[in-house]
């Protein structure tokens, strides 16, 4: 089993993280508020905070997302698998992920069609996790994409035979334990 993700989804994730960060900390990016921060924070903390900008945040986001994709051995599917003719046909026919209400679903169409093409080329089934109606409708029509409402639902449905899923989960847990010992200790204490 592999973790497969469309490059369109990866780009959307990065963009959403940056957008949500800026929404949640608007005063941090205001030049006017920086003078107050200088008074309230130590010089070292102020220097760290004042160096934050879109470029620095996006660089950090890029690094963290790339690390996550590497650590999870993800296969990032290129959007080149989505044929533009099929995207246009679906758009004008209002086929999923498009509809009369959702006309601007080009990123979704590209992501889904590229996943579909990858699955066909690799003779594989792909578990897709989404609650989006367009994604659900598209996957219902697909022989290669199986839709699940959450990652937990997909994991439960895709249990591997003879304890393989348990071994896979344990190997991930050991990896996390080795890399994030402090977090693991907190988790163990919380569970107790």
Secondary structure as GFF3:
##gff-version 3
##sequence-region A 1 192
A	DSSP	beta_strand	4	6	.	.	.	ID=ss1
A	DSSP	alpha_helix	7	24	.	.	.	ID=ss2
A	DSSP	three_ten_helix	26	29	.	.	.	ID=ss3
A	DSSP	alpha_helix	31	40	.	.	.	ID=ss4
A	DSSP	alpha_helix	43	50	.	.	.	ID=ss5
A	DSSP	alpha_helix	54	71	.	.	.	ID=ss6
A	DSSP	beta_strand	75	77	.	.	.	ID=ss7
A	DSSP	three_ten_helix	79	81	.	.	.	ID=ss8
A	DSSP	alpha_helix	84	93	.	.	.	ID=ss9
A	DSSP	alpha_helix	106	121	.	.	.	ID=ss10
A	DSSP	beta_strand	126	129	.	.	.	ID=ss11
A	DSSP	alpha_helix	133	141	.	.	.	ID=ss12
A	DSSP	beta_strand	145	148	.	.	.	ID=ss13
A	DSSP	alpha_helix	151	157	.	.	.	ID=ss14
A	DSSP	three_ten_helix	161	163	.	.	.	ID=ss15
A	DSSP	alpha_helix	164	179	.	.	.	ID=ss16
A	DSSP	alpha_helix	181	191	.	.	.	ID=ss17
###
